[in-house]
Amino acid sequence: MINKRLLVKNLLSHNDENSFYDKKRYVNIGDKEGKAKFLKHVCALANSNPFNNSFIVVGVEDATNEILGVDFFDDSKIQNLVNAYLSNPPMISYENIPFPNLPEGKVVGLVTIKSTGALCALRKNIWKYWGGTVFFREGSISMPQSFNVEIKDVNASIVAEIEQHASNNIELTLDGVIDFLNNRHADLESSYKVFKEQFVVCWAGQTKKVNENVYYSRLDIELINEQVKLFYSALDEVEVTVTEDMFTITEYVQLGLNDQQKYYPLEKVVIKFKNNGTYKIDSTLLFEPPQFDRKMLYHIFNNNNSILEKLKKGVTLNAQNKKDIKNLPATHLICFLNGFEGAKQMLEDYRWFVKEYDLKIYRSLKEALRILRKVKYA
């Protein structure tokens, strides 16, 4: 079993990016350009490593190798993006790796790419890259090459050695459990569960009981053996169910206009642990978006866009604007779910102006975008 934190450290010890490993300060797949660049690197790494894993480490300063971290990212549909745009798409996973010195909510992203062994190419046009283009790694750069090229295995032994040096042990597991329960989450109600005598899952959050059900907010869940953060949210209501071989997370999101707020089931994630030392994660989208009066939503949508433009131009907000902007992420989310396609892009384009204005509202905006990734992948 691989300790992913050790794996990241071992990859970073190869200071220069190469044909089996790339590092990024951040990855943006919220727009066409960001998706295209991400797909280019995935394609290049898959072709340069046809018979072993390759990796992208996200949240690292390229020049200095300093670990700065990125926001927790839980897009379970990232494989869909790869399948849609690449021929012979590799298997891909994005895991969130906690590091002790990072702020709360920040992690290092680890993208693992496993080639099918066949030549990977762009299936269709995206941004400035043409369908049919093939990418390979040349040193630390992903470069287009002609289609009739031969893929070669040059890194299998190097990657195998790196993964072997990242093997987990009992000491690391125990240290991880104690650190999670006693240090990082001493102020929260925390628990742990051992599955199949091999896997240790820890979780912590603020709890509230409704009838016979317990719900969490500020929930943090980690698979300690692999040092992988399975779930993190500062705002949502989440229900946790534990059996002998399954750990189930049901996430709810609060939506509504004015004082009419209601919790809606968003997603159910089931982690099933097996006797052969493996586990499988299945996610099911449960969300049915609430519908509201379109005339009222037009007014909200236009008002929100006016406020965002004021932030961009540095115009002082009036008293009503200051009241409305607190609800802007949630109301813009509702607008998008009711057919206002431009609402998502507005949140993406203006997020940094919101961050400069108010960090609490910015956190709500990030939560809105996180929900949109789950319910609308485009």
N, C-alpha and C positions, 0 to 999 in steps of 0.2 A: 504494500500500500504506500502510495507516494504522498509525502508531506508537501503540499503545494507551496507553502511559504519557503521551505528549503529549496524547492525547485526554482522558484523565482530568484532566490539569492545565488544559486549556482549558475543560472542563466546570466545574471548581471555580472558575475565574475568574468564572463567573456565580454570585456568592456566594449568591444566593437561589435555592432550588429553584423550578421553574416547570413549565410544561405539557409540556416535553420532557425533563426531567431531575429526578431525585430522588436524595437521598443518605441513607444509613443508617449508623448505627454498626455494626450487624450485622444479618443476616437469619437467622431460625430457621425452617426448614421441617421440624423434627423433630416438631412436634405440630400439631394442627388449627388452633389459634389462629394460630401462625406461618405456616402454609400459607395460611390465609384472608387475612391481612393482605398477604402477598406477592402473592397472586392479585389482590387489590383494586388494588394499585398497578400491576401489569402490565396489567390490564384498562383502568384509567384512562389510562395512558400510551399504550396502543395506540389508544384511541378519540380521544385528544387529538392524536395524530400519525398520521393514517391513511396518509400518503404519504411518510413519512421515518422514520428511526430515532429511537428515544427510549432513555433510559439510566437505570439505577440504579447509583450508585457506592456500594460497601459498604466500610466501614472508615474512615469519616470522621466526626469529631465535628461534629454538626449546628451547634452554636452558634458554634464557632471556626474551622471548616473545617480543623482539624488532622488530618493523615493519621496514624492510629493503627494501621491494618491489621487484618486478620482472619486466621484460619487458612486455609491452602490448602484449597480446596473443589473436588472433582473429580466431582461428580454428573452423569454423562453422561445421566441419565434425567430431568433437570429439564423437558425438553420434554414428557415423558409426563404430568407433573403438570398443566401448562398445558392439554394436550389433553383431559385427563380432566374438568377442571372449567370450562372456558371454551368458549362457542360462538364460532365464527370465531376460533379461537386464533391469536395472532401467532406468528411464528418467534422463538425466544428462545435466547440463548446466555449462558453464565456463564464468564467468563475471569478468570484469576488474573494480576494485573499486579504484578511486583516493583518496589519502590521502594528506592533505595540505603540509606536510613537506617532501614529497618524491621528488626527482629530476624529471625534465621533462621527460616524457616517462615511468616513473616507476609507477606501480600500485600494489595493492594487488589483487591476483587472488582468486576468490570465486567459488569453485566447489560445486554445489548443486545436491544431489543425492536423487531421489524419487523412492523408491522400488515399484514393481508391487504387492507386497504382497506374491509373490511366491519365493521359494528358488532359489537363484542365484548361479551359478557355472561356472567354466571355460568350455567353449565349446570345446576347442582344446588346444593342447600343445603350450606354448610360453615360451621361455627362459628355466628356470629350473623347471617350474610349469607344471604339467601334466593335460591334459584334464580330466574333471570330478571332479577336486578338488573344495572343498567348503571352503570358508574363513569366519571367524567370528572375531569380535573384542573381545579381552581379555584385558580389561583396555585400554592401549594406543597402543596395538600391534595387528596387523592383523595376525591371526593364522589359518592354515589349520585344518579342522575337518572332521570327517567321513560324508558320504553323507546322511545317514538316521538320520538326526537331525531335531529337531523341532524349527521353528523360533518363537520368542516371542517378544511381544511389552513391552518394559520397559521404554521408554523415551518419549512417546507421550506428556505427560503433561509438561515435562521439555522443550522440543523443542518448544511447543506452547507458553509457557511463554516467552522464549527468543525472538521468532518472534514478539510477542505482544509488548514487550518492545522496539522493533526496528521499530515501526510504524512511518510513516512520518507525518509531520504537516506543516502548512502554513509557519511558521517561518523558519523552516529548508529549505523549498523550496526557499523562498525569499533570504535567506542568501546564498544559493548555486548559484542562478542566479547572484546576485551582485558580489560574489567572482569570478565567471567564467568570467564575462564581464569586470569588473573593475580592478581586481587584477591579476589573472593568465594570462589573455590574453589582457592586455591593449595595447600591441604593435601590435595586429593583428586586422583585420576586423572581427567583431563578430556580431552574431544575435541570436534571440531566437524566438520560436514559441510555442504557447499553443494549444494543441490538445484536443478536446472533453472536454474542461473546466477542465481537470484533469492533463494532462501530459505536462511537460515543457521540450523542447529540446533546448539546446544551442549548437552553433557551432562557431568555429573561425579558421581563417587560412589566409595565404597570397593568394591574388586573382590576377588572370590575365584574361583578356577578349579576346576571340578569336571569331571573327564574333559576333554573338549574345549570345554566351555561356560564362559563367563564370566558371573558374576552380580554385580549391584550391590546395595549397601545405601546408605542416605543419598543416594539418587539424586535429582538435580535436573536437569530438562530444560527448556530454554527455546527458543522460536522468537524469535530475536533481532530480526528485522526488525520484528515487531509488539510486541516487549517483552511476550510472553505466556509465563507459566510453564505448560508442558504437563503436568508431573508433578513431584510432590515427596512423598517419604516418608522418615521418619527410621528406619524399622524394617524394611520389607519387603525381600524378595529379588526382584530384577527382572532380566529378560534383555532385552537390546537387540539388535535385528537391523537392519542398514542395507544397502539396495540403492541403485541409481542413482536411483530415484524414490520409494522408500518407507522410512519409519522406523517400526519395529514395537517396541512395548513389551509384554512378557508379564510380568504381575505374579503372584507367588506369595505365599501366606500360610501361616505356620507355626501349626498347630493340634494340640492333643492334651491329654491329661490326665496329670499326674504326669510321668514321664520318657519317655512314649511320644509323642514329637513327630514330626510329618511335614509336609512342604511340599506344599500343594495349589495347582494353578493356579487363579487367581482371575479374571483378565480379560486379554484381548488387545486392544490398541489399535493400529490401523494408520493412519498418516498418509500419504496418497498425494498427492504434489506433481505438478501438471499444467503443461503447456507454456504455458497461457494465463494464467499468473500467479495461479492459485488452488490451493487444496488442500482435501482432504476428510478428515475424521476419522471412522473407523468403529470402534466398540467391540463386542466380543463377550464375553459372560459365559461363562466356562469352568467355573465353580465347581460342584462336587458336594459338598454338606456331609457330613462324616463323621458316622456314627451311633454312639452310645454307649449303654451300659446305662442305662435310664431310672431305675431305683431309685437308682443311684449319682448320677445327675444331680439327682434330687430332693433328695438330701442336700446336694450342692454348691450348688444354687439357694437352698435355705433358709438355708444357712450364709452365703452371700454377702449375702443380704438382711439377715440379722442384723448383719453387719459394717457394711453401709451405714447401717442404723438407728443403730448406735452412733456412727458418724461424725456423723450428723445431730444427735444428742442430746449430742455432746461427751463420750461415755463413753470412758474409756481402753481401748485394745485390749490384750488379753492376748498372750502370746508366739505362740500358735497363730494368732490373728487377724492379727498382723503378718506372719506367714509366708503366710497364705492371701490377704491383700489384694494381695500382689504379683502373684498369678495371677488376681485377680478379673476384670479386663477380658476376658482370654482365655477363662476358664471360663464367664463369663456369656454371652459370644458363642456358645460351644458350646451352652449351654442354649437360647438362642433358636433356633439352627439345628436343634435337636432338638425343637422344638414348645413351648417355654416362652415364650409370647407376651409375658408381662410383663417379661422380662429386658431387652429394648431400652428400654422406658420407664423402668425402674429406673436404667439407665446415664444416660439423659437427665436424670432428675430429681435424681440425686445427684452429678452430675459436678462441681459446684462444691465440694461437701464433700470429694471426692477430691482436687481441685486444692489445696485448703487443707492437706490432710494430706501429700501427696507429689506433686511435679511430675512425677517420672518415671512414676509409676503413672498420673497424669492423661494423660500423652502416650500411654500404652498404651490408655487408655480412649478417647481420641479416635480412635486407629487402629481400635479395635473398632467404633466408630460409623461410621467411614468405610467399613469393609467392609460393614456392615449396610446402608448406603445403596445400595451396589452390588447386593447380593444380594436385598434385600427392600425394595421401594419401596412404601410404603403411606401 
